[in-house]
Amino acid sequence: MAADHEQASFYRFDVDDSQTPTTVDRYDAHSSDVVFSLPPVDGGRDAWLFLAAATTIEVLVWGLPFSVGVLREYWSRELFPTEVYHGDTMLTLAATLQTGLLYMLGVVFGPLGSAYPQYRWQLMLVGLAGASLSIVLSAFATQPWHLVVTLGLLYPLAGLFYMPAAILLFEWFQQRRGMASGIMYAGTGAGGTVFPFIVQALLRGFGYKAAMISLGLGFFAIGAIAIIPVKPRVPIGRARSDLDALSTTSRSHLRPKVDWSFLRRNTFYAFGGSILLSSLGNFLPTVWIPTFAADLGVDKPDGTTLLAILNAASVPGLLLLGYLTDHWPLRMVITLSCLGSAAACLLLWGFSTNSGVLIAFVVIFGLLGPSFSAVWAKLIGIIASPVSEALLKSPAWKSAAGAYGFKNYVSTHI
């Protein structure tokens, strides 16, 4: 069977990206495999539905971590008063651990999803259920360390829900990848803008327990709908099933080896270091702005509104930096983001004594600080450029023809 499959002939067709792809009614002479055309890249119904779903997932997954400052201020003031619990180290840990682990676990969840794409939906459902459960369980916290376990350690399973969308963006968008990544990552700012007001309204209207249970159930319901359009542009296909049916020895010969040559490139470490260092600082204001405003006595606008303004400013910031990565040298975009946000912290937040200065700070920092993630797609593209060039020049692959390149040559066995 395997030998017959290897001898099967494959067809390749040019597709006009402006036309809706249709099924190619043709069968291979030596097998029963049906050849389907692939959807176009950089546009079309499927690409835009994917981008809308991925942006929705971005809103859900990052909305709570980016508004956790509201929860932390409530924890230290109402749920676990510092004068009773002698410090709020655990509360700060719970507020920051979820964001840190979400980033760090991408190193695990990304390769996991790539290695087992046939289980993509199952992994996404596990991540969605784990994140939703963590929010619900946090409603029953009676000690600060309970929040560390639930929101700090369990919530980062949301990375399983989030990573496939981030990875598949590279299949659906090529020439417009900077714009698409800017739109998708703008969901972070949108979530961070809406969530603080939702959380605050629920806390005031229904109390802590009902608020967190409602958030958890709503998270799951919306996330379950958003999963549906998140699918690969290149179907996994029967080739994957045939490969899995082979012996371990046969699979080891057929599966491509991982190219580790990027580890020898200075660009990888330079860009990796810039992402690490910027991430260490970009999330401090989202955690501390509500508490800082309360300690300063600023109530017009209050800490919740300041946090929402910061996150709202990141939406046009992400779109702007995403656009600039398509038109400016990447070093200029990185310099603009890093120096601009650092100057805002030093000159505005560092000397703020009133609401006007704080508003100026959150607007400028929101535009340039959290928006740094919009450059990641281009960073990855530069690091992987030798591999990408080889793929563009390679002939059509069995079971993945048309997956790469700008002319959208398509023939995929499924």
GUMARLUM-49946 format. One record per residue (C-alpha): y negated, x negated, z. Coordinates in steps of 0.001 Angstrom, whole numbers, plus 500000, padded with zeros to 6 digits. Each point is the difference from the previous one (the first is absolute). Example, Ala and Ser with C-alpha at 12.3 -4.5 7.8 and 13.67 -1.06 7.14 Angstrom:
# GUMARLUM-49946
504500487700507800;496560498630499340;
# end
This chain:
# GUMARLUM-49946
500000500000500000;497588497226500918;500783498115496793;499449503116497889;496688500617501724;498871496456499256;500706500523496287;497902503186499792;497080499885497590;496513500897501175;497067501533498180;496311499279500356;497139502252498982;496236499693499821;498263502716502010;496431501133499633;498604500000503536;497766502927499157;503010502238499312;502222501600502590;503322498139499971;502994501993498861;503716499515500247;501449497982497148;502952502022498688;502241497097499185;503252498678501360;501539496586499948;502936499597497683;502212498369502624;498969501872503155;498723503332501215;496747498609501324;496898501975499023;496822498147499127;496778501332501496;496449498941499308;497883498729502851;496729501597501078;496885498066498911;498315497508502287;496400500268501215;499811503744499399;501842503199499303;501131502854502229;502712498067501868;497773496993500695;497171502111501421;502394502129502068;501482496810501401;496548498637500841;499009503267501708;503188499989502092;499649496314500859;496407500575501109;501118502924502175;502626497780501627;497311497382500577;497832502626501724;502850501035502304;501446496615500898;496712498179500638;497869502929501184;501336499881503562;499852496195500460;496457499952498605;498907502702502447;501955498713502989;496748498996501687;499402503700500745;503415500268501649;499536496774501930;496703501194501421;501656503279501031;502969498201501551;497816497756502141;497666502840501001;502290503008500474;503703499241499725;500288496633501741;496655499247501731;499468496278500440;499012500395503640;503424501513500726;502153497872497709;498106496744500675;499111498885496527;500718501183496517;501896497083498474;502926502249499124;497679502524498355;498416497313497854;503446498688499090;501124503475498946;496856500419497908;500341496694498155;503768499518499805;500556502851497547;497583498527497462;501282496449500420;503646500988499610;499221502210497003;498672496921498238;502664497570501209;502987502242499300;498963500165496366;501734496621499687;503255501781500915;499515503481498556;498751498800496604;503085497912499115;502245502670501538;498636502672497670;500223497660497005;503602499045500778;501156503604500354;497819502098497695;502718502659499746;499336500793503670;496208500128499638;499688503661500971;502334499604502962;497996497026501289;496739501890499533;501397502971501937;501123497706502826;496507498528500194;498355503423499855;502277501426502702;499558496932502223;496207500079499803;499851503759500588;502385499728502953;497940497198501549;496875502163499948;501840502947501562;501640497842502684;496648498467500942;498962503474501140;502412499671502924;498797496555501179;499601499733503763;499468496229500170;497962497671497771;503103498126498893;501375503230498535;497198499830497442;500933496413499161;503576501090499252;499138503140498022;496792499316498075;500193496217500262;503649499324499098;501388503177498424;497041501065497853;500146496853497795;503166501441498456;497410501761497845;500113496808497947;503275501253498503;498131503119498919;497047498062498639;501390496860498323;501755501623496989;496709501545498892;498227496643500279;502763498251498042;500327502608497248;496268499808499320;500797496843498012;502289501981497672;497559502815499300;496795497978499547;499379496690498243;496609499750498280;498487502459502511;501810498566503003;496821498980501815;498546503485499625;503267501680501003;500441497806503067;496388500696500975;500622503754499785;503262499773501914;498627497773502747;496926502223500245;502422502445501591;499867497747503036;496274500593500354;500386503702499275;502642500293502725;497891497983502390;497051502304499275;501841503289500516;502448499102502760;497457499190502744;498486503485499744;503427501652499790;501242498086503036;496840500683501991;500018503722499121;503656500368500970;499495498125503272;497041502161500968;501510503276498847;503631499738501047;500458496999502269;501854496752499462;503598501252499826;499375502807497504;497722497739497939;502610497289499513;502828502454499280;497830501716497383;499105496663498417;503653498968499832;501160503240498389;497103500019497533;500704496361499128;503596500844499122;499207503154498004;497349498377497780;501995496790499635;503123501858498864;498005501558497142;498348496688499069;503380498280499575;500954502176497016;497835498366497264;500705496461501262;502578498862497484;500500496865497918;498695499872496465;503227498229499005;502969502136501151;502585498210502096;502719501189497627;503692499816499623;499826496251499652;499277499810503709;503022502216500745;502209497920497735;498750496830501659;500725501343503484;503535500923498896;500820496410499087;501526497494502359;497798497814502164;500742496981497804;499090501865496819;496751501313501497;498956496498501050;500303498838496379;498151502971498511;497101500389502397;497025497743499278;499214497307502520;496768500144501933;497385497590498644;498617498153503026;497709497763497969;496933501818501352;500606498220503331;499006496747498311;496641501341498870;496907499283502088;498582503328498858;502653501851501983;498994498346503283;496274500247499312;500155503704499268;502530500661502764;497727498253502478;496975501981498867;501874503273500441;501216498945503460;496610498879501261;498118502997498615;502562502389501478;499592498430503442;496352501026500038;499750503108497863;501599502358502516;498086499016503131;497052502336499342;502293503001499384;501573499496503427;496874499223502020;497061501844498390;500580503292501927;500298498162503331;497053497724499169;497786502985499172;501002501760503233;499238496902502090;496663499600498218;499146503634500701;499692500907496324;500869503656499422;497975500886496877;502121499224498092;502892499540502419;502863497535499656;502180502425498028;497282500533497398;499285496269499758;503686499333499378;500085502709497337;496911498504498313;501642496564499968;503160501354498389;498029502194497583;498019496966498840;503272498239499184;500793502632497332;497215498960497577;500558496438501198;503629500069498877;499058501544496678;497237497422499532;502146496974500819;502871501391497942;497647500323497028;498532496532500561;503452498378500029;500431501238496429;496667498508498862;498998497122502327;501726496740500903;502214500724503003;498415497246502108;496616501729499730;501449503324501153;501771498387502969;496839498110500967;497925503177499834;502439501874502250;500492497261502590;496432498711500325;498443503459499880;502214501462502729;499663496869502164;496189500108499746;500039503677500997;502019499215503141;497816497041500954;496541501374499291;500407503758500502;502873500721502394;499265496889502016;496397501038500653;500329503784499972;498175501836502776;499488503416498412;501591502482497648;497991498921496961;501343496460500039;503530501253500656;499797502343497018;498818497160497772;502880497872501238;502773502549499404;498685500790496503;499791496362498852;503220498953501707;501812503055498637;498890499159496470;501130496378500105;502534499492502809;502946502441499765;499419500085496229;501538496517499729;503404501622499399;498774501080496550;500387496397498790;503653499699501029;501408501292496708;498119497301498082;501023497355502528;503651500889499531;499552500008496233;498566496472500046;502743498690502285;502685501548497807;498340499170496668;502682497575498743;502669502645500608;497868502708498401;499388497889496887;503724499360499649;500738503729500262;497397500850497383;501539497514497554;503615500920500701;502043502292497712;500909503543501044;502255500169503054;502975502240500166;499161502927502292;496384498856500343;498545499635496527;496332500858499950;499550499306503687;497577497184499236;497402499271497367;496974501778498638;501475501663496888;502331502296501936;503214499274498113;502499502359501514;503735500591500145;501554500624503360;503607500880500735;500392502477502842;
# end
